[in-house]
């Protein structure tokens, strides 16, 4: 009985993963999707870490903005091939207590995307203006960046899996 249940759980996991994976024509399409999605999800991970770090009592307005962000841009993101426009996201950030994150994190990440910066860990390393400090460092706080680090790892892993699946699908020359 336990083996059957385990088999069903494993099978269900494989089916869910296969439905969640978007198929790409080429590496450019994979880059465009995962870089854009990475910016969207990394921004949210930053928001989560910020609120965890400073505390919900000190970040009430930011929490409301974070929840709006999730509802508008992240809810059911796995089922969407077309991602929201950056201008929509920027507007929400600016109007919902996240203007600093929009300016110091979100916009520099968009610049990396527009410049086709290699999608690796360095893609997400944005620094504060005139400083070597990463934007994710919160002065006077011990920000562990738990959500940020795991989200970056997840995005890069999914991007690399997409690239590997493209290589597997390349026609072999005989």
JOTASUL-V612032 format. One record per residue. RES is the residue in one letter. SS is DSSP state (a for helix, b for strand, c for the rest). PHI is phi in whole degrees, 0 to 359 (none if undefined). Layout:
[[RES | SS | PHI] [RES | SS | PHI]]
This chain:
[[X | c | none] [X | a | 295] [X | a | 294] [X | a | 293] [X | a | 298] [X | a | 299] [X | a | 300] [X | a | 295] [X | a | 297] [X | a | 296] [X | a | 299] [X | a | 299] [X | a | 299] [X | a | 296] [X | a | 296] [X | a | 297] [X | a | 297] [X | a | 293] [X | a | 286] [X | a | 283] [X | c | 281] [X | c | 271] [X | c | 270] [X | c | 248] [X | c | 286] [X | c | 206] [X | a | 292] [X | a | 295] [X | a | 296] [X | a | 296] [X | a | 299] [X | a | 302] [X | a | 292] [X | a | 288] [X | a | 293] [X | a | 296] [X | a | 296] [X | a | 299] [X | a | 298] [X | a | 297] [X | a | 285] [X | a | 294] [X | a | 299] [X | a | 294] [X | a | 298] [X | a | 299] [X | a | 301] [X | a | 300] [X | a | 296] [X | a | 300] [X | a | 294] [X | a | 299] [X | a | 285] [X | a | 273] [X | c | 98] [X | c | 298] [X | c | 296] [X | c | 273] [X | c | 232] [X | a | 297] [X | a | 294] [X | a | 294] [X | a | 296] [X | a | 298] [X | a | 297] [X | a | 298] [X | a | 295] [X | a | 296] [X | a | 302] [X | a | 301] [X | a | 299] [X | a | 278] [X | a | 240] [X | a | 250] [X | c | 302] [X | c | 62] [X | a | 297] [X | a | 297] [X | a | 265] [X | c | 250] [X | c | 274] [X | c | 269] [X | c | 265] [X | c | 297] [X | c | 286] [X | a | 299] [X | a | 297] [X | a | 298] [X | a | 294] [X | a | 302] [X | a | 298] [X | a | 297] [X | a | 299] [X | a | 297] [X | a | 265] [X | c | 224] [X | c | 70] [X | c | 235] [X | a | 295] [X | a | 297] [X | a | 294] [X | a | 297] [X | a | 286] [X | a | 266] [X | a | 240] [X | a | 297] [X | a | 298] [X | a | 299] [X | a | 293] [X | a | 298] [X | a | 300] [X | a | 301] [X | a | 297] [X | a | 296] [X | c | 275] [X | c | 56] [X | c | 301] [X | c | 308] [X | c | 276] [X | c | 217] [X | a | 302] [X | a | 293] [X | a | 306] [X | a | 266] [X | c | 275] [X | c | 259] [X | b | 253] [X | c | 292] [X | c | 307] [X | c | 71] [X | c | 216] [X | c | 265] [X | c | 289] [X | b | 292] [X | c | 301] [X | c | 288] [X | c | 280] [X | c | 256] [X | c | 306] [X | c | 74] [X | c | 235] [X | c | 255] [X | c | 277] [X | c | 278] [X | c | 54] [X | a | 300] [X | a | 293] [X | a | 301] [X | a | 298] [X | a | 291] [X | a | 291] [X | a | 299] [X | a | 301] [X | a | 296] [X | a | 298] [X | a | 295] [X | a | 297] [X | a | 296] [X | a | 297] [X | a | 295] [X | a | 298] [X | a | 297] [X | a | 295] [X | a | 296] [X | a | 293] [X | a | 293] [X | a | 296] [X | a | 295] [X | a | 273] [X | c | 300] [X | c | 294] [X | c | 270] [X | c | 275] [X | c | 250]]
